[in-house]
Amino acid sequence: MGRKVFVIGTGAVGTSLAFALRKAGRDIVGIHDIDSRQARTAAETVGTRGFGGALPDILKEADTVVVTTPDTVIEKVVALVQAEELYSSHQIWIHCSGHLTADVFKPIADKVKGVATMHPAYVFPPHQCTEIPEGVGFAIGGDEEGLKKVREHVALLKGSAMVVPSDKRPLYHAAMVMASNYIVTQLSCARSILVSAGIAEAEMEGLLLQLTQSAVDKARTLGISHSLSGPVRRGDVGVVVDHLEALKTLPLARQLYISAGKAAVELASGEPGYCQDTAQTLREIFDKA
């Protein structure tokens, strides 16, 4: 079992994953960033050697190479690795993009043992080393040897692995963005509405976060399909109309409310006993708005 891992990329995912794998017993032989200072900082956090600038020859000694750079950089990294022959036939190459497939490793795929993807479905805020808790899901893909290795890593991290077909990666990643990034965006938008209402900022964040957490808790308990609440779920047409009127001075928030409201109508209309005439009325109101 190859235990030596080299990580390319010192962003939030790279540093966090390197730290987690080292904690789980892997030998992190190095971490790289084009910026030497960032490489040193990440190395100190992880407890390994940092390499800045050009990719080092030690890369070839690793059993697994994990590329955690932004999507637009992965292809450039692979091209550089191919040109300088910084790979070995015993290696597994993995990237952590949720959008790209293992095909990005095509230039070196026939020169290494295996290639794969390993995207953690978890939030990694910038400039932080985030603890990866047990139970995190990873979207994986790749060839036979690559999949074997990523399953091994996921098991080490006590997570769960889900194979996502290559042609469905963009859909998978869009869903992950909506379930994480856009939740934060909606919270920010809700905060801006409260600011316009004159509510003190010191009071509003706790209120919003508590409300959002309660919604997530109910979705976990009851299931996503059955945990919707609020005016659309109750069929309170008048309340929705009042909201749309009040939001006219906040066009961006209003547009988000409309888009989310349309989706809420479709979710609510699938519930037993929901009045379909009410659903149609709400559709028309949102479309007109």
C-alpha positions, 0 to 999 in steps of 0.5 A: 500500500503506497503511503507517500502523498504529494499535494499540488496546491495550497488553497483551502482544499489542498491544505485541509486535505493534506492535513487530514490525510497526514492525521489519518496516517499518510506520509505527506512528502510535500506540498507545492504552490507557485508562491513560495511564501504560501507553500511555506505557510501551508507546509507549517500547517500540515507538518511537511515540506513546502516547495515554491516555484517550479515543481520539484523532482521529489514529486516522482517519489510519491505514490499518490499525487493530489492536484488541488489547484483551481480548475483552470490551472489543472490542465497547465499543471498536467502539461508541465508534468508531462513536459518535464516528466515529473511522474512515475509509473507506480503513481496514482494522480488525483484531482479535487475538482467537482466539475472536471473529470479524470480526462484532464490527466489524459496526457499522462494517463498511459504513463502512470498507474491510475488517474481519478477524481476526489471532490469533497462535498464540504465547505472550505472557506478561503485562507483556512485549514478546515477540519474534515469530519467523519461522514463527508461525502466524496464524488469520485471517478476515474479508471480502475486503479484510480478508483481503488486509491480514492476509495482507500483515501475516503475510507481513511478519512471515514467518509463516503464515496459516490461515483459520478459519471463523467458526463454528469459532473457539471450537473453534480457540481451545480447542485453542490454550488446551490446547496452551499455557496448559494445558501450563503448568498441567500443569507447575505441577501436576507441580511441586506433586506433586514438592513433596509428595514432598519434592523441592527446588524448585531441582532440579525446574523444570529437570527438568520443563522438560527433560522437556516439551521432549523430549516436544515435540521427539519430537512434532515429529520423529515426529508428535503421533500417534506420540510418546506414551510412558509407562505408558499407551502401554506398557500398564503397568496396575499403574503407573497404579493405583499413581499413582492411589493415590499421588495420593489426597492431591492431589485436583486433581492426581489429577483432572487425571491421570485426565482426561489419562489417559483421553485418552492411552488413546484416543491409544495405542489407535490405535497398531498392535499396541496391546492393545485389552483393555489399553485397555479395562482402563485405561478402566475404571480411570480411570472408576472412579477 
